[in-house]
Every structure is written in structure tokens, then in C-alpha cells.
């Protein structure tokens, strides 16, 4: 018996999306742990081309968060050219990324929906 092709986008598992979620205040001490978390996510799915990083729950975006994003972008690129996309980016963080010239490190920046 055949039920046809599965619903949804091919290659996308809606139950376990490839996303890293940052919440609260990110400090420099958090960066190694975040990089390790991303490395674990990437090692569990070797064929990934894109990883979403949701920063909508971050409070007080500052240069420590910018450093974390830059290092996460490097981890993603070193894992075979994986693209790191930011979701729910607060305006302050978008401005900081532009100010320090890191908008090209993350491939796609999606602002907080209004």
C-alpha cells in the first residue's frame, strides 16, 4: 500500500529543526559553550547547508554577543561551508553587526517581525 510522498518541504524535519537558540544575556564566557553546541548540532547532521540561529530572546545585545555570532559563523563555515542565518534579530543587534562589518559573516539576517 502506498500513501504518496510525505507532506512538507523535502529535507526539512519540522520536529527537529536545525536551529541554535540564544536567550538571555550572552557573555564572553558563554561563547565556547555555544560553539560546542553548534559543533554538536553540525556533527549530528553532516549534510546540513544552513543553520538558523534565533537571537530573539537575547537581552542587551552588545559586543560580547557580536563576538559570539562571529565565532559561531566561523564554526559553521569550518564545518564544510554551512551558512549561519540569524532569525528574530533585534534592531540594536542588526546595527551592531553592520557597525563592525559582520553582516557578511552571517548569510541572512531576519529582523524581528513587526
C-alpha positions, 0 to 999 in steps of 0.5 A, spaced: 500 500 500 502 506 498 500 513 501 504 518 496 510 522 498 510 525 505 507 532 506 512 538 507 518 541 504 523 535 502 529 535 507 526 539 512 524 535 519 519 540 522 520 536 529 527 537 529 529 543 526 536 545 525 536 551 529 541 554 535 537 558 540 540 564 544 536 567 550 538 571 555 544 575 556 550 572 552 557 573 555 564 572 553 564 566 557 558 563 554 561 563 547 565 556 547 559 553 550 555 555 544 560 553 539 560 546 542 553 546 541 553 548 534 559 543 533 554 538 536 548 540 532 553 540 525 556 533 527 549 530 528 547 532 521 553 532 516 549 534 510 546 540 513 547 547 508 544 552 513 543 553 520 538 558 523 540 561 529 534 565 533 537 571 537 530 573 539 530 572 546 537 575 547 537 581 552 542 587 551 545 585 545 552 588 545 559 586 543 560 580 547 554 577 543 557 580 536 563 576 538 559 570 539 555 570 532 562 571 529 565 565 532 559 561 531 559 563 523 566 561 523 564 554 526 559 553 521 563 555 515 569 550 518 564 545 518 564 544 510 561 551 508 554 551 512 551 558 512 549 561 519 542 565 518 540 569 524 532 569 525 528 574 530 534 579 530 533 585 534 534 592 531 540 594 536 543 587 534 542 588 526 546 595 527 551 592 531 553 587 526 553 592 520 557 597 525 563 592 525 562 589 518 559 582 520 553 582 516 557 578 511 559 573 516 552 571 517 548 569 510 541 572 512 539 576 517 531 576 519 529 582 523 524 581 528 517 581 525 513 587 526 
